[in-house]
Amino acid sequence: MPQVKVTVTLKPSLLDAQGRVVKDALNNMGYTGVRQVRIGKYMEVEVSGESGDLDAEIKAMCEKLLANPVIEDYRYEVIA
Amino acid sequence: MSTLSTLEKKPSKISKRPKFAVVRFPGSNCDQDAYFAIKNVLNCPVEYVWHQDKSLKGFDVVVLPGGFSYGDYLRCGAVARFSNIMDAVVAHAERGGFVFGTCNGFQVLCEAHLLPGALVRNNVCQFRCQYVNLRVENNDTPYTRAYQVDQVIKVPIAHGEGCYIADASTLQTLESSGRVLFRYTNEKGHPSPESNPNGSLNNIAGIANANFNVVGMMPHPERACEKLLGSADGLGLFTSIVTAFAMR
């Protein structure tokens, strides 16, 4: 059964408030070399693989629900 | 006979009052605030509508309340946007019906593309629960006719993801067409970084769609309808809708 690994990230132009706080924490812990942290989402989607055009289906899922194209970018990888 | 005719006239006047629907999603928690304000303060008919329902027949105004629909899973409003009732909400909006979203309801409206832009995490790394001052930017709309332009109103906020963002051309369109209805300011009506509780671009607190029948805002006017509770400044938004409806 194919598995789709989807990664959703905030667009580079947007401030990532969570990432900034984690970066500050890492700096405070002594990891002074950390310049930036950006936090995204990782999803594993299992599909039956029966639909004709898996790529088109995954893209539609990402654009409609899994990511918000106004604020996020997505990429995915299909593991057969 | 004259008494009877007066009685006969009264219901027709009442029937001009809009009927409100308050949509309940799993995780909505300001539904009762909205229901109470509409029923007990505004004196308008109101009913709850469950998210699995498919019809808004008979309703004039749809309210999407605050809360944490679907636990805010994935993104605020992202899952609620695909609830059964949302097809009816979109159809109601497309027919020109009033749709008002506050807080989580605003997030749902943006996810549903009934309003442009998006709401992201507050830039201050805090959940903000406080009164804010809002400046009324445009009072020539069905939602703001009870206010004066530049009037400053006091309304509460309670959110972690209320930072309004949109691309430059969307912002330009909103600003130039009077679709920014409310802006975070200080009590004198001056917008500043200090009076911006969440980092929203241009201090935007509430916007309308191009037809001004769909409005979303992060602050909670439904929680500011009685002086006893701290402020009655939010009531004007609801009385505006009632007036606008009666004039249609």
Boltz contact constraints between the chains, C-beta under 6 A:
constraints:
  - contact:
      token1: [A, 15]
      token2: [B, 123]
      max_distance: 6.0
  - contact:
      token1: [A, 17]
      token2: [B, 121]
      max_distance: 6.0
  - contact:
      token1: [A, 17]
      token2: [B, 123]
      max_distance: 6.0
  - contact:
      token1: [A, 17]
      token2: [B, 125]
      max_distance: 6.0
  - contact:
      token1: [A, 21]
      token2: [B, 125]
      max_distance: 6.0
  - contact:
      token1: [A, 68]
      token2: [B, 75]
      max_distance: 6.0
  - contact:
      token1: [A, 68]
      token2: [B, 118]
      max_distance: 6.0
  - contact:
      token1: [A, 70]
      token2: [B, 118]
      max_distance: 6.0
  - contact:
      token1: [A, 71]
      token2: [B, 118]
      max_distance: 6.0
  - contact:
      token1: [A, 71]
      token2: [B, 120]
      max_distance: 6.0
